[in-house]
Amino acid sequence: MDEKERDKQYRLWHFLDLLGVITWVMNRGIRGSAMVHKTPPRQTGEPPMVELDRLVKLAALGKAPDAVVDDEQMEQIVSLFHTVAFRDGSVSSEETAAMKKFIEGHLPPGSPEIEVEHFLIAFKDHHSSDANLKETCHLLRTRLRPGAAEQIVESLYRLAYFHGLDLEERCEVEKIGEYFGLFSSEIRLAESAARRSVEKKGD
């Protein structure tokens, strides 16, 4: 898909979005506020043809697409990342870079840089004691798209491998995987994939 076709798809997407909001406003005025949702429905993500083009390119490379998460989910994921990263008492530049890469890959396409920076600051300043690990994982588990939990666990293992995976970090990531409802085999596969990725970068 060339840039001209991509721009055309975006214009159509924004027009349909505006049309949906106008329809909602008119419907709210006619039917009354008690019979409709409090907020207008908005289209999120990419236009269908743009998204299809991206998926086809990923499939051609043999890659799985990253699962897109919303702001609330990202805040919860950031708390999990900090819990693992802070096991050794501090957050390193490599761990911050890994967190940034995850944020950029899983926020909706076209998210502003300031939003990425917001989550990075939250990652560095988060206090692990404020998070209830089991509850956070449960909330995420009920809302994540298929495959997202495995991607999170693999990224957490990759984070832990930067400075050598110690027993405490391993137990923490395994616990998160179990709270997500993953099988032990899925957790082991995530660990193996993370280890290969870190070793490959070190070569």
C-alpha angles and dihedrals in degrees: 000000000000126000093259093056091043091053090049091053091049092050090052091046093052091046091053090047091053091045090053092052093047090050090050092050092049092046091049091052094049100042101033131245095275093065101050139053118278094235128045118250112254130192113240134190126023130330108271096248092047090049091048090051090052093049092049091052091049092048090052088056092046093244131136116230119249114252111247115229131191127239095267092050091047091053089054092046090050089057090054092050092050092048090057097038094050094054089099092048101259144047114244129210089250091055091048090051090050090050091050091050091051092048093049091048097048105037115090112281113269095029110158120255090240089064091053090050091050091058092043090056090048089051093053096042100039116121112220092209089065092062127081099210098200094046092047092052092046092052091048093045092058093052109031121108118244112286095017095104091055090049091051094049091047090050091049091052090048089052091051093047093061091083099023121286107264127193095259093052092046091052091047094052092043089052091052091049091051092048087053088056096246121154118246089247090056091050091050091050090051090051092048092050091049093049092050091049094052093044091050091054090049093055 
